[in-house]
Amino acid sequence: MTGRYATDSSYYVKLNAIISAYDLTKFDGPKTVAVNYNAIVSSTNFSIDSLPWGTIGYKYLEPCSNYYGKEIVVTKQTVDGQFAFISCAGKELGWVDMDALKTFSTVKASYTLPIMNSGYSIDSLPWGEPGYVHVGDTASYYGKLSKVVRETANGIYAEISVDGVKLGWIDKRAFNAAFPSYNAVVRKGNYSIDNLPWGTSGYRMLDTSSSYVGKTVTVIGKSADGAYLCLAYNGLPLGWVDYRAFESFDATVVSYTAIVSDTNFSIDSQPWGEAGYVYLDASSNYYGKEVLVTRKTANGAYAYISFAGKPLGWIDSRGLQNFSTVAVNYSLPIMNGVYSIDSLPWGEPGYTKIADAAAYFGKLATVLRESVNGAYAEVAIDGQRIGWIDKRAFSNARQVSYYAGVSGQNYSIDSLPWGTAGYQYLESTNNYLDSLVKVVAESIDGNYKLIQLNGRNLGWVDYRALAALNTKAVNYTATIRSVGFSIDSLPWGTPGFTMLGLTSSYLNTTVQVIQESVDGYYALVTLNGKTLGWVDKRCL
C-alpha cells in the first residue's frame, strides 16, 4: 500500500506492528485447501458448524448424527487437517471434525451381471461400514440383471442398480462371480429371450434368439439348473435364453449316475470340437466323484454332467464309468470294525477312504443304496450320510422287525451286546418295565436284541428281558369310534400289560394301525408318528 494509498514510507511497518500488537490475524479465518473425496459419517458425537469449531464467529448448524452412515463429499480441509467441509446429496452442510469421518474409497465401474445367489443382503453402504443399513435382499431380485456402477477399492462389494433404479451395495458373491463368462455363437432361432429365466415368476419376453442367429454373444451367467443362460451383446445386456439356442448338434435326454474315472478330459460349454465350445473345467477336479448324466449326444460320445446339483458341462464319455446302484431302505448295526467307509464302493475309480467302520461299531446304520452286485452299501448314521461300506460289516447281526414288551427286571441295556469288546452300560430295563418296544436287530445267536422306543434307539438287551408278542405287521388308518376301552402297553391280558390311557381321550380321532395280534382282537395304533398303545379292535 506504500506509495499508492499511504504517503508514509514506513506505513507497512506501523501497520504490521498494530496487527501484531492486537493479534488481529485471529480474524482472518482458518487457512484451507481444496480437496475432493468421499467419506462416511462414522460418529454421532460431533457438531456441523458454519466455520471450523473454535474459529471466531463459528455457529453451530446441526449434529453430525443426522448423517450417521451417510456417504458425503469432502471439498475443503483446514491446512492442519483437523476439519473438513462436507456436502451430502449435493447440499452443502458445513464444517465437521475429521474424527467424525471415515474415508470411503471406491472405484467407478460399468458392467452388467445377473444376481444369481439369493442369500445376500442389499445395504445402504458396503456391509460392515459404520452406519450401514439393510435395505433389501438379493432374493427379491434373483435372476435380474443388475448394473454395477461402483466397487469398493478391495473389490468385495458393488453398488448396483436394477431397471434403472439404484438399490444399494451388495456382496459380489451374489453374482456367482466364479462363473467364467465366455463368448458363444447363437445357432438356433425361435427361443425367447426373457428378463428372467423362462418360467420364473414375473418373467417376460424381451426378444427372440432369431434376432441373433450367427452372432457372437457373451454368456455372463447361468441359472442354477443350467437350463438358461444370461447374455450380453456388444457390452449391453440382452436377457435369458434357453441353452439349446447355442447347440448345433442332436442330443437325447437321459438320467443315470456315473463316476468321473479319468483325469485327462476337459469339461466344456458344448461337446469338445463343436463350433464356439468353451473350456469350463477339468475332469481332474471331479475325479472319483459321483455325477449325474442328464444328456448325451446322439452318437454317445459326449455327456452333460452335474455334480451335487450344480451343472458342470459336457465331457467325453470316456472320462466316465457307469455307476449302477439299487435304492433300498433298511437298518442294521455295524458289528464288524475291520472294514473301511469310503466315498465310493471300495475299488471304484477315485474312491477315497473316509473313516473306519470301527468308529461306528455298534451304531445302527440306515442303508440308502446298494451296489448292483449287493456287496456294498451306502449308509447314513444319525441322519447323516457317511459313505459306502462292505456289507460284511453287518455280518454279526441280522435285521428283524417286531414288537415286544419289556418284562424282565434288572437287565442292563448296553451300547453293544453284553460282553462284546467295548460295550458300555447305558441304563436298566427297570426304566421301561411294561413298555412296548420295537426290536430292529438281533445278534446272530439271537441272545441279544437291539430295541427302540418311539423311534429312538435304547440299546442292546438280553432276550430274556423281553416278552415277544405274536403279532403281524399291518398298515391302515382307522377312527376311534367307542369310549370305555383301555389303551395298553401290550394287548389286554398279556402278562405285564399296563393301562396307558382311555379311548375316550381320542374319540373320533383317526389313527394309524401298524400291528395286530395274530388272533385279530387287538391293534397297535399311532398318532402323528407317536405310538399310543394297544386297543381292542371293537373300538375302531
ABEGO torsion letter per residue (X at the ends): XBGAABABAAAAAAAAAAAAAAGAAAAAEBBBBBBBBBBBBABAABBBBABBBGBBGBBBABBAAAABGBBBBBABBBAAGABBBBBBGGBBAEBBBAAABBBBBBBBBBBBBBBABAABBBBABBBGBBGBBBAEBAAAABGBBBBBABBBAAGABBBBBBGGBBAEBBBAAAAGAABBBBBBBBABBGBBBBABBBGBBGBBBABBAAAABGBBBBBABBBAAGABBBBBBGGBBAEBBBAAAABABBBBBBBBBBBBABAABBBBABBBGBBGBBBABBAAAABGBBBBBABBBAAGABBBBBBGGBBAEBBBAAABBBBBBBBBBBBBBBABAABBBBABBBGBBGBBBABBAAAABGBBBBBABBBAAGABBBBBBGGBBAEBBBAAAAAABBBBBBBBBBABBGBBBBABBBGBBGBBBABBAAAABGBBBBBABBBAAGABBBBBBGGBBAEBBBAAABBBBBBBBBBBBBBBABBGBBBBABBBGBBGBBBABBAAAABGBBBBBABBBAAGABBBBBBGGBBAEBBBAAAX
